[in-house]
Amino acid sequence: MSNTFSLSGRTAVVVGGGSGIGEAVAIGCAEAGAHLSCFDIDGAAAARTAAIVRAAGGEAAAAPLDILDGPAVTGAFQAVVAERGTLDVVVCTPGVNVRKPLLDYTDEEIDRVLGLNLKGSAHVLQSAGRIMRAQGSGSIVLFSSIRSVVVEPGQSMYAATKAGIVQLVRAAAAELGPCGVRVNAIAPGVIDTPLTAPIRDSPGWYAAYAGRNILNRWGSASEMIGPTVFLASDAASYVTGTVLFADGGWTAIDGRFTPPGM
């Protein structure tokens, strides 16, 4: 079974691989045997991730990339193919959130959240999809969130984009499946990353979120490696157009009240 989950000999691109979930899954893909191309808007952070992989004996390259720039995304992916000959796995993790009531959002904030989370993800999906369609194979993994199905005050724009990513994935899976390309999404729960640092630093908020899921704790970025490698590998060869929730059971329960005697 270890061979089924292996990415040995494959070329994997991780966008957003400089920190948080992206950094963890980039290292995880390399540990599974892939040659890693690590992209991030922070080129120095991407280079640090690649250096970690190389120090552990893996193969990795890195470069800065702004996914809001569609032609730049296309060029970056084409450069990987020119060097490696193939593009087997693409994982896209970047996301941004502005936590405030919907009625208080400015146009700039709307553009920022919708732009990076939806438009940026679409650029990655388009560029990777065109290459993989032509070669007749590949796996694309986008990151959604539990906010695609559950929401709370202050999460309107973020939730809208994460639901939008799910629909992008489903449509792309339907369009690219006949060409041998799989497209899926991962929906994390509350994960300890730089994006959630403001919540983590509030004891009350941290405890409330930990108590909201079945496992009574936050997730770690490293716990997103398994779901990602699964979807990228042959272990998920018959899995496409789906959303894998890695949320500690958050979306499986409605409240936490346990009746007396239970």
C-alpha positions in Angstrom: 0.0 0.0 0.0 2.9 2.4 0.5 3.4 2.5 -3.2 -0.2 3.5 -3.7 0.3 6.6 -1.7 3.8 7.4 -3.1 4.5 10.4 -5.2 7.9 9.1 -6.3 9.1 10.3 -9.6 6.3 12.9 -9.9 6.5 16.7 -10.2 4.5 18.5 -7.6 3.9 22.2 -7.5 2.7 23.7 -4.2 1.4 27.3 -4.4 1.6 29.1 -1.1 4.4 26.8 0.1 6.2 29.4 2.1 4.2 29.2 5.3 1.3 27.5 7.1 -0.5 24.7 5.5 1.3 25.3 2.2 4.7 24.8 3.8 3.6 21.7 5.5 2.1 20.0 2.5 5.0 21.1 0.3 7.4 19.3 2.6 5.0 16.4 2.9 4.8 15.9 -0.9 8.5 15.9 -1.1 8.7 13.3 1.7 6.3 11.2 -0.4 8.9 11.2 -3.1 7.8 14.1 -5.4 10.2 16.6 -6.9 8.9 19.9 -5.4 8.4 23.3 -7.0 7.5 25.7 -4.2 5.8 29.0 -5.2 4.8 31.8 -2.9 4.3 35.5 -3.1 7.1 35.7 -0.6 10.0 34.3 -2.6 12.3 34.1 0.4 9.8 32.0 2.3 9.4 29.6 -0.6 13.2 29.3 -0.8 13.3 28.4 2.9 10.8 25.6 2.4 12.8 24.3 -0.6 15.9 24.4 1.5 14.3 22.3 4.2 13.4 19.7 1.6 16.9 19.6 0.1 18.5 19.4 3.6 16.4 16.3 4.2 17.6 14.7 0.9 14.7 15.7 -1.3 14.6 17.6 -4.6 13.1 21.1 -4.6 13.1 24.4 -6.4 11.5 27.7 -5.4 10.4 31.0 -6.9 8.1 33.9 -6.1 4.7 33.9 -7.6 1.6 36.2 -7.3 -1.5 34.2 -8.3 -3.4 37.3 -9.0 -1.2 37.6 -12.1 -2.7 35.0 -14.5 0.1 35.2 -17.1 2.7 34.8 -14.4 1.0 31.6 -13.1 0.9 30.2 -16.6 4.6 31.1 -17.1 5.7 29.5 -13.9 3.9 26.3 -14.6 5.2 26.1 -18.1 8.7 26.6 -16.8 8.3 23.6 -14.5 7.2 21.5 -17.5 10.1 22.8 -19.6 12.5 21.7 -16.9 10.8 18.5 -15.6 8.9 17.3 -18.6 5.6 16.9 -16.8 3.2 18.5 -14.2 1.7 15.8 -12.1 0.4 17.5 -9.0 -0.7 21.0 -8.3 -1.8 22.1 -4.8 -3.1 25.7 -4.2 -3.3 26.9 -0.5 -3.2 30.7 -0.4 -6.2 32.5 1.2 -6.9 35.7 3.0 -9.7 36.7 5.4 -11.0 40.1 6.6 -13.1 39.4 9.7 -15.8 42.1 10.0 -19.5 42.5 9.5 -20.6 42.3 5.9 -22.1 45.8 6.1 -18.8 47.3 7.1 -16.7 45.9 4.2 -15.1 48.4 2.0 -14.8 47.9 -1.8 -11.0 47.4 -1.3 -11.6 44.6 1.2 -14.1 42.9 -1.0 -11.7 43.0 -3.9 -8.9 41.7 -1.7 -10.7 38.6 -0.4 -12.6 37.8 -3.6 -9.5 38.5 -5.7 -7.0 36.3 -3.9 -9.3 33.4 -2.8 -11.4 33.1 -6.0 -9.6 34.7 -8.9 -6.2 33.5 -7.7 -7.5 29.9 -7.3 -9.1 30.2 -10.8 -5.8 31.2 -12.3 -4.0 28.2 -10.8 -6.8 25.9 -11.9 -6.8 27.2 -15.4 -3.0 27.1 -15.9 -2.6 23.7 -14.4 -5.7 22.4 -16.1 -4.5 23.4 -19.6 -1.2 21.6 -19.1 -2.6 18.5 -17.6 -5.4 18.3 -20.2 -2.7 18.3 -22.9 -0.6 15.6 -21.2 -3.7 13.5 -20.3 -3.0 13.2 -16.6 -2.7 15.0 -13.3 -4.2 15.9 -10.0 -5.2 19.3 -8.8 -6.0 20.0 -5.1 -7.5 23.4 -4.1 -8.0 24.4 -0.5 -11.5 25.3 0.6 -12.7 25.4 4.2 -15.4 24.4 6.6 -16.7 27.9 5.9 -17.9 26.6 2.5 -20.9 25.0 4.5 -21.0 26.7 7.9 -20.5 30.3 8.8 -20.5 32.8 11.6 -20.7 36.6 11.9 -17.7 38.3 10.3 -17.0 35.5 7.8 -19.2 36.5 4.9 -16.7 37.2 2.1 -14.3 34.4 3.2 -17.2 31.9 3.3 -18.4 33.0 -0.1 -15.0 32.4 -1.7 -14.5 29.0 -0.1 -17.9 27.9 -1.3 -17.0 29.2 -4.7 -13.8 27.2 -4.7 -15.9 24.0 -4.2 -18.0 24.8 -7.3 -14.8 25.6 -9.3 -13.5 22.2 -8.3 -16.7 20.4 -9.3 -17.0 22.1 -12.6 -13.3 21.6 -13.4 -13.5 17.9 -12.4 -16.4 17.4 -14.8 -14.6 19.2 -17.7 -11.2 17.6 -17.2 -12.1 14.1 -16.1 -12.5 12.8 -19.6 -8.9 13.9 -20.2 -7.5 11.9 -17.2 -7.2 14.9 -14.8 -8.6 14.8 -11.3 -9.7 17.9 -9.4 -10.5 17.9 -5.7 -10.7 20.2 -2.7 -9.7 19.9 1.0 -11.8 21.7 3.6 -9.8 22.3 6.8 -11.3 23.2 10.1 -9.6 25.6 12.4 -5.9 25.1 11.8 -3.0 26.8 13.7 -1.4 28.9 11.0 -0.4 32.6 10.5 -3.9 33.2 9.0 -5.6 32.2 12.3 -3.0 33.8 14.6 -5.4 36.6 15.7 -7.8 34.0 17.0 -5.1 31.8 18.5 -3.9 34.8 20.6 -7.3 35.3 22.2 -7.7 32.6 24.9 -11.5 32.8 24.9 -11.7 32.5 21.1 -9.1 29.8 21.0 -11.0 27.7 23.6 -14.4 28.2 21.9 -13.1 27.0 18.6 -11.3 24.0 20.1 -14.6 23.0 21.9 -16.6 23.3 18.7 -15.3 20.1 17.1 -15.4 16.5 18.1 -11.7 16.2 18.9 -11.8 19.2 21.2 -8.7 20.8 19.7 -7.3 22.8 16.9 -5.6 21.1 13.9 -2.0 21.5 12.9 -0.7 22.4 9.5 1.0 19.0 9.4 -2.3 17.2 9.7 -3.2 18.5 6.2 -0.3 16.5 4.7 -2.1 13.2 4.7 -5.3 14.4 3.0 -3.2 16.2 0.4 -0.9 13.3 -0.4 -3.9 11.0 -0.6 -5.7 13.2 -3.2 -2.5 13.7 -5.1 -1.6 10.0 -5.3 -2.9 6.9 -7.0 -4.7 6.0 -3.7 -7.3 8.5 -4.9 -7.3 7.4 -8.5 -11.1 7.1 -8.5 -11.7 10.3 -6.5 -12.6 13.5 -8.3 -14.9 16.4 -7.9 -15.1 15.9 -4.2 -14.4 17.8 -1.0 -12.4 16.1 1.8 -13.3 17.7 5.2 -10.3 17.6 7.5 -12.0 19.5 10.4 -11.9 17.3 13.5 -15.6 16.6 13.0 -16.7 20.2 13.1 -19.2 19.8 10.3 -20.5 16.5 11.6 -22.1 17.8 14.8 -24.6 20.5 15.7 -23.8 21.8 19.1 -22.0 20.0 21.9 -24.7 19.4 24.5 -24.5 15.9 25.9 -27.8 14.8 27.6 -27.5 13.5 31.2 -26.6 9.8 31.4 -25.1 9.7 27.9 
